[in-house]
């Protein structure tokens, strides 16, 4: 369960939890960079996660809990999402 009191039992539940908030956060990180998603690295995203003032409405606890429940390492997961977003940067305009 997360703070929303929603159970995450299936692999799909856990994958969605691990990706939803974090993907939005990564897009926000890309939008404030002059080169967009092109030069964004996991370490920059992790640094922004620690800044509570940046994208303040993103539930950081949900990000960390999602990664934990999905069973992946935060840096690896961020890198994976960045790579997926880069492949679609024109369509996503990031």
N, C-alpha and C positions, 0 to 999 in steps of 0.2 A: 504494500500500500504506500501511496505517497500522501502528501498533505491534502490532496483532493479526495482522499479516502476511496480511491479506485484501485481494485486489485489488478496486478499485472502478473498473469499466470502463464500465458502462452509466449512462445518465442516472438511472435508478431507483436504482442502487447509490449514486450520489453524493447523490441527494436524501435517501435513508434515512440515510446517514451525517451529512448536514448537519442533519437534523431530530431524530434519536433522542436523543442526549445533551443537546442544547440544549433540547428540549421538556421533558424531565425536570427540567433545571436551572431553566427558567422557572417550572414548576409549583412547585418548591421555593421560589423567590423569592416567588411569589404566596401561598404558605401561611404565610409569616411576616409578611405585611402585614395590618393590620386590615381593609382594604377588598378584600383578595384580589387578583384579577387586574384589577379595575376601574380602579385608578389606576396600575398598573404601567407603567413606561416603559422603553424600551430602555436609556437611560443608567443606570438603576438596576440592570438585569441586567448590564451591562458592568462596573459597579463591583463587583458581587458576584462576577463571574468572576475578578476580580483578587484577591479574598479567598480564599486557599487553604483557610482554615478553614471556609468556608461550603460546605455540600454537598461535603465533601471527597472523596467517592468518585466524583464526576463527573470524567471524563477531559477536562480542559480542552484538551489537545493534540488530542483527537478532535474537539472542538467547532471549533477553529480550522482544523484540516485539512479537516473536512467542508465548512465554508463556502468554503474556498479551492478545493477540488475541484469543488464545485457551481457556482462562479463567481459568487457573490453577495457583497454587502457585508455585513459582520457586523451593523451597526445596522439595515439594511433587513430582513435576515432575521429578526432578533429581533422587530422591529416586526410583521412578517407573522405570525409564530408567536403573538405576543400577541393579535393581532386574531382569529386563528382560535380560540384558546382562549377569548377573551371571548364569542364567539358560542355557545360550548358550556359556559359557566361553571356553569350550574345542573346540568347532567348530570355534569360533572366535579367539582362541589362545590368550586370554587376561587373 
